[in-house]
Amino acid sequence: MPLSTLPPNPLIESLARYPHWFVAACLTVVIAAALWVLAKLLKWSLYLLVGLVLVGGAATTLWLLFH
């Protein structure tokens, strides 16, 4: 019984026409941009977390002060 093979992926086939160095350079730029966006999201998430901790700590301090 012969094994069936998958049809070639059109994305990979279209990239095969370009020089390998060009594909590697483009992938490097895309990955760097994705990491930059991820770092920005993580930075703003950290700022939000610090703000929530400060507000929560201040609210808890005031609640303990008046009770």
Secondary structure by P-SEA (a helix, b strand, c coil): cbbbbccccaaaaaaccccaaaaaaaaaaaaaaaaaaaaaaaaaaaaaaaaaaaaaaaaaaaaaaac
